Structure formats: structure tokens, C-alpha cells
């Protein structure tokens, strides 16, 4: 049998009149023919097989689908549409092999499956040799503990700043996730594990008590936000872009004083520079420090400054939304609010003063 457009078109037409059992048998035979010829097939010929096989997948038996998925998962030029159909199969024994191993599922395909399917499918995706940030964002947003731990422990998975923040938030109450991160044995895991251990041992547990003057809490928060600001601050935000905003804010402060409403109004108008200037003037700290806190990899630094200003949660929520550029994932919003409500304004101001002093001493 030659592999050409006419032959496969004739086969497609002939199959239309057959019953399910005949179509299933024909699908298995055609798949077998594909595997025999696969090493020599061009992408055009693969696409021809794909067009016919796509119409037969639904007629295949469960056992045949499982067997073919295993073979397609490791085939470097597997038919893309059929591979995608296997990946969306409700049976994880069918979907799993291609979700875990197939190179023919591109990022768009993985995102579509991750947004639509359940936990078993998400877990299979989390095991892939390479999982890009856009995909791990969805896994962390939709996945339960098993999915998150699987992705976190996969050295081939990469995480965006938002994803990293979610990992830190979840790891503070999830020992299995901490162990999964530790199993990566790479720089990313070390950085996250250090932040988690500080947050768990020195911040969250301490903030659960009424310890506004606890020296250990002060030192923990200072170390945490200072390290994040120093490591993740975006210096592009510091090159003179606050001059006009600061002039306006200082004039307003001299005339009528500043209040939370000034920051909220600037936020709602999309004037982030002005918002940061308001916070800086209210607390008497350099606006560059506030800007680095705003652009740090997690919400902790800017949350401490907002709490020092005695802002309400509504304003802080708008601030974090602006920082991320989108609505906060539920787990991140819950953790941020919990930390915010436990941290008293007086303690936040002490933390802020100590962090600024520590930065200046490095200076």
C-alpha cells in the first residue's frame, strides 16, 4: 500500500459505511501501518494519516486506545490531532502516556487540556520532562495538593514569579510540598525552601499570636522582605520616573496631608508611580525602596508597607492586583489577607524602619 493522499482519501470514504467494529479494526490496522512507515514519513504524510485516524479514534476499544497511546507517546512524529484526542480522553490510562511524554503536544495543547480536564490529567502533565511557566501557572491555579507537589518536585518544571509565590504560600502549611521541593536539589528549590522555612518558623507562627513587639518576628520579616527586595527589585523602575509624581504628592501632602484615599484613588486611575509615592511619603521612606518592594517576587514586602500605612484590605487587594497585572489566584489572595490581618500596623512600621535601616547599612 503506497502512502499517498488518494489512497487515504479512498480509505476514509470506504470506512464511512462500515459499522463500529469494522471501523475499530481498520483504525488499528491503519495505526500499525503508520508505525511501520513513521521513520520515513514527511509531515505532510503524517498529516494525511492524522486526518483519517482522527475519525476512527472514537471507535477504538479501550484496550486499543491504551496500547496506541503508549506507542504514540514515544513517537517523535506522531499525528498531532490524534495525540491531542488521546490526551483529552476521560480515561487517564489512555491520556496519561501522551500527557506525560509526547513531544507532539505543544504549549497551546497542554494549556487547553490543563484548563479543561481533572486532577489525574493535571498530574500527568506535571510529570513531563519540560513544563513551561505558562503551564505550571494553570497547574498551580487548578491543581490540588498532589498536582502541586508533583510539579514542584519535577526539576523540568519552571515557575513564574506568580507561581513561585503560590508555591511559597502553599508550602507553609503543606509538608509534602516542602519535601517535593527539597527533592529537586537545585537553586530554585533552595531559594523557595529558605523563604518557606523563614515564613513558617518565624512569621506565620509568630503572627498567629499577639506579639507586636517580638524581636524574633521583627528580624524574620526584615530578613525576608530585605532579601526579596535586594534580589528581585526591578531597577528599571528607579530611573527618575518618580520625579513628577513625587512633586505632585509632596505638594498635596503640604496642602492637605495624605491619607489612604490618595493611594486608592491613584490605584484606580492606574497611576502606580503616584501610589508608591503616597506610601513613601506617608511612611517617610525612599520611594525607591517602596518601588523595589512593589516589584519583588512575592507580595510580602509591599504588604508590610501597606500595613504600616494602616490601609484597609480593599486598598491592598487593588494594590496586589495591580502588582500581578490580573486578579489574584484564590490561594494567594487568601494567604495575603491572612498575613495582612495578623500583622498589626505598629509591628509593620517597626519592620519597615528596620528594613530601611538595614538597606542603608549595606549601602
Buried (B, 14 or more C-beta within 10 A) or exposed (E): EEBEEEEBEEBBEEBEEEEEEEBBBBBBEBBEBBEEBBEEBEEEBBBBBBBBBBBBBEBBBEEBBBBBBBBBBEBEBBBBBBBBBBBBBEEBBBBBBBBBBBBBBEEEBBBBBBEEBEBBBBBBBBBBEEBBBBBBBBBBBBBEEBBBBBBBBBEEBBBBBBBBBBBBBBBBEBEBBBBBBBBBEEEBBEBBBEBBEBBBEBBBBBBEEEBBEBEEBBBBBBBBBBBBBEEBBEEEBBEEEBEEBBEBBEEBBEEEEBBBEBBBBBBEEEBBBBBBBBBBBBBEBBBBBBBBBBBBBBBBBBBBBBBBBBBEBEBBBBBBBBBBEEEBBEBBBEBBBBBBEBBBBEBBBBBBBBBBEBBEEEE
